[in-house]
Amino acid sequence: MKAKAWSYSEVAQSSKFQALLARKKSFLLPMSIFFFAYYFVLPILTSYTTVLNTPAFSPVSWAWVFAFSQFIMTWVLCSIYSRKANAYDAMVEDIRKELR
């Protein structure tokens, strides 16, 4: 028996797919805004203020500490997204099972 071929519009209109999109959007939008804000604060602060020029410890200024923290922030966001992606994948599998 051949499975029915579902069109994208049929899948997109399903309540589970809409729930998946809403859940992803509610996570990705705030995280993206946070990422870009955190990323652009460093060049803005170093260009227009001297607040990051003061020494944090020894000869290392706060600008270097902030720049290093961006690497940590990127890894943290990546690991958070990886965990969330597993939940999204489970939702996709539920949608696939429903459509079979």
C-alpha positions as protocol buffer text, in pm:
chain_id: "A"
residue {
  index: 1
  type: MET
  ca { x: 0 y: 0 z: 0 }
}
residue {
  index: 2
  type: LYS
  ca { x: 142 y: 333 z: -105 }
}
residue {
  index: 3
  type: ALA
  ca { x: 146 y: 616 z: 149 }
}
residue {
  index: 4
  type: LYS
  ca { x: -42 y: 933 z: 65 }
}
residue {
  index: 5
  type: ALA
  ca { x: 177 y: 1217 z: -56 }
}
residue {
  index: 6
  type: TRP
  ca { x: 112 y: 1518 z: 166 }
}
residue {
  index: 7
  type: SER
  ca { x: 147 y: 1866 z: 27 }
}
residue {
  index: 8
  type: TYR
  ca { x: 332 y: 2126 z: 225 }
}
residue {
  index: 9
  type: SER
  ca { x: 19 y: 2337 z: 265 }
}
residue {
  index: 10
  type: GLU
  ca { x: -162 y: 2041 z: 428 }
}
residue {
  index: 11
  type: VAL
  ca { x: 126 y: 1984 z: 667 }
}
residue {
  index: 12
  type: ALA
  ca { x: 164 y: 2356 z: 739 }
}
residue {
  index: 13
  type: GLN
  ca { x: -202 y: 2384 z: 835 }
}
residue {
  index: 14
  type: SER
  ca { x: -188 y: 2103 z: 1090 }
}
residue {
  index: 15
  type: SER
  ca { x: -210 y: 2205 z: 1455 }
}
residue {
  index: 16
  type: LYS
  ca { x: 104 y: 2013 z: 1552 }
}
residue {
  index: 17
  type: PHE
  ca { x: 310 y: 2186 z: 1284 }
}
residue {
  index: 18
  type: GLN
  ca { x: 177 y: 2524 z: 1394 }
}
residue {
  index: 19
  type: ALA
  ca { x: 270 y: 2438 z: 1753 }
}
residue {
  index: 20
  type: LEU
  ca { x: 621 y: 2344 z: 1640 }
}
residue {
  index: 21
  type: LEU
  ca { x: 666 y: 2673 z: 1456 }
}
residue {
  index: 22
  type: ALA
  ca { x: 533 y: 2874 z: 1751 }
}
residue {
  index: 23
  type: ARG
  ca { x: 761 y: 2695 z: 1994 }
}
residue {
  index: 24
  type: LYS
  ca { x: 1067 y: 2745 z: 1773 }
}
residue {
  index: 25
  type: LYS
  ca { x: 983 y: 3110 z: 1718 }
}
residue {
  index: 26
  type: SER
  ca { x: 934 y: 3173 z: 2091 }
}
residue {
  index: 27
  type: PHE
  ca { x: 1284 y: 3035 z: 2150 }
}
residue {
  index: 28
  type: LEU
  ca { x: 1478 y: 3157 z: 1847 }
}
residue {
  index: 29
  type: LEU
  ca { x: 1362 y: 3518 z: 1839 }
}
residue {
  index: 30
  type: PRO
  ca { x: 1467 y: 3611 z: 2196 }
}
residue {
  index: 31
  type: MET
  ca { x: 1791 y: 3414 z: 2167 }
}
residue {
  index: 32
  type: SER
  ca { x: 1879 y: 3582 z: 1837 }
}
residue {
  index: 33
  type: ILE
  ca { x: 1807 y: 3926 z: 1980 }
}
residue {
  index: 34
  type: PHE
  ca { x: 2022 y: 3847 z: 2285 }
}
residue {
  index: 35
  type: PHE
  ca { x: 2306 y: 3716 z: 2067 }
}
residue {
  index: 36
  type: PHE
  ca { x: 2316 y: 4018 z: 1837 }
}
residue {
  index: 37
  type: ALA
  ca { x: 2282 y: 4265 z: 2126 }
}
residue {
  index: 38
  type: TYR
  ca { x: 2564 y: 4094 z: 2318 }
}
residue {
  index: 39
  type: TYR
  ca { x: 2778 y: 4080 z: 2006 }
}
residue {
  index: 40
  type: PHE
  ca { x: 2736 y: 4447 z: 1911 }
}
residue {
  index: 41
  type: VAL
  ca { x: 2780 y: 4587 z: 2263 }
}
residue {
  index: 42
  type: LEU
  ca { x: 3157 y: 4534 z: 2249 }
}
residue {
  index: 43
  type: PRO
  ca { x: 3229 y: 4737 z: 1933 }
}
residue {
  index: 44
  type: ILE
  ca { x: 2982 y: 5006 z: 2038 }
}
residue {
  index: 45
  type: LEU
  ca { x: 3130 y: 5042 z: 2386 }
}
residue {
  index: 46
  type: THR
  ca { x: 3489 y: 5041 z: 2264 }
}
residue {
  index: 47
  type: SER
  ca { x: 3412 y: 5292 z: 1989 }
}
residue {
  index: 48
  type: TYR
  ca { x: 3210 y: 5547 z: 2182 }
}
residue {
  index: 49
  type: THR
  ca { x: 3311 y: 5508 z: 2550 }
}
residue {
  index: 50
  type: THR
  ca { x: 3613 y: 5430 z: 2761 }
}
residue {
  index: 51
  type: VAL
  ca { x: 3428 y: 5214 z: 3013 }
}
residue {
  index: 52
  type: LEU
  ca { x: 3601 y: 4893 z: 2897 }
}
residue {
  index: 53
  type: ASN
  ca { x: 3950 y: 5047 z: 2890 }
}
residue {
  index: 54
  type: THR
  ca { x: 4006 y: 5013 z: 3264 }
}
residue {
  index: 55
  type: PRO
  ca { x: 4216 y: 4720 z: 3385 }
}
residue {
  index: 56
  type: ALA
  ca { x: 4022 y: 4414 z: 3502 }
}
residue {
  index: 57
  type: PHE
  ca { x: 4330 y: 4241 z: 3642 }
}
residue {
  index: 58
  type: SER
  ca { x: 4697 y: 4312 z: 3572 }
}
residue {
  index: 59
  type: PRO
  ca { x: 4734 y: 4452 z: 3219 }
}
residue {
  index: 60
  type: VAL
  ca { x: 4415 y: 4286 z: 3091 }
}
residue {
  index: 61
  type: SER
  ca { x: 4137 y: 4537 z: 3029 }
}
residue {
  index: 62
  type: TRP
  ca { x: 3764 y: 4478 z: 3055 }
}
residue {
  index: 63
  type: ALA
  ca { x: 3745 y: 4487 z: 2675 }
}
residue {
  index: 64
  type: TRP
  ca { x: 3950 y: 4167 z: 2659 }
}
residue {
  index: 65
  type: VAL
  ca { x: 3739 y: 4004 z: 2930 }
}
residue {
  index: 66
  type: PHE
  ca { x: 3420 y: 4098 z: 2744 }
}
residue {
  index: 67
  type: ALA
  ca { x: 3562 y: 3972 z: 2414 }
}
residue {
  index: 68
  type: PHE
  ca { x: 3652 y: 3639 z: 2573 }
}
residue {
  index: 69
  type: SER
  ca { x: 3305 y: 3615 z: 2727 }
}
residue {
  index: 70
  type: GLN
  ca { x: 3160 y: 3626 z: 2377 }
}
residue {
  index: 71
  type: PHE
  ca { x: 3324 y: 3291 z: 2301 }
}
residue {
  index: 72
  type: ILE
  ca { x: 3172 y: 3145 z: 2617 }
}
residue {
  index: 73
  type: MET
  ca { x: 2831 y: 3295 z: 2533 }
}
residue {
  index: 74
  type: THR
  ca { x: 2845 y: 3141 z: 2185 }
}
residue {
  index: 75
  type: TRP
  ca { x: 2922 y: 2795 z: 2322 }
}
residue {
  index: 76
  type: VAL
  ca { x: 2648 y: 2822 z: 2584 }
}
residue {
  index: 77
  type: LEU
  ca { x: 2388 y: 2930 z: 2326 }
}
residue {
  index: 78
  type: CYS
  ca { x: 2499 y: 2649 z: 2096 }
}
residue {
  index: 79
  type: SER
  ca { x: 2458 y: 2386 z: 2367 }
}
residue {
  index: 80
  type: ILE
  ca { x: 2119 y: 2527 z: 2469 }
}
residue {
  index: 81
  type: TYR
  ca { x: 2002 y: 2518 z: 2107 }
}
residue {
  index: 82
  type: SER
  ca { x: 2131 y: 2162 z: 2063 }
}
residue {
  index: 83
  type: ARG
  ca { x: 1918 y: 2046 z: 2357 }
}
residue {
  index: 84
  type: LYS
  ca { x: 1616 y: 2235 z: 2227 }
}
residue {
  index: 85
  type: ALA
  ca { x: 1668 y: 2091 z: 1878 }
}
residue {
  index: 86
  type: ASN
  ca { x: 1622 y: 1740 z: 2019 }
}
residue {
  index: 87
  type: ALA
  ca { x: 1277 y: 1841 z: 2143 }
}
residue {
  index: 88
  type: TYR
  ca { x: 1196 y: 1995 z: 1804 }
}
residue {
  index: 89
  type: ASP
  ca { x: 1309 y: 1675 z: 1631 }
}
residue {
  index: 90
  type: ALA
  ca { x: 1075 y: 1475 z: 1852 }
}
residue {
  index: 91
  type: MET
  ca { x: 789 y: 1706 z: 1753 }
}
residue {
  index: 92
  type: VAL
  ca { x: 877 y: 1659 z: 1385 }
}
residue {
  index: 93
  type: GLU
  ca { x: 869 y: 1281 z: 1430 }
}
residue {
  index: 94
  type: ASP
  ca { x: 522 y: 1309 z: 1587 }
}
residue {
  index: 95
  type: ILE
  ca { x: 406 y: 1508 z: 1285 }
}
residue {
  index: 96
  type: ARG
  ca { x: 552 y: 1250 z: 1048 }
}
residue {
  index: 97
  type: LYS
  ca { x: 385 y: 962 z: 1232 }
}
residue {
  index: 98
  type: GLU
  ca { x: 53 y: 1146 z: 1225 }
}
residue {
  index: 99
  type: LEU
  ca { x: 79 y: 1196 z: 849 }
}
residue {
  index: 100
  type: ARG
  ca { x: 166 y: 836 z: 765 }
}
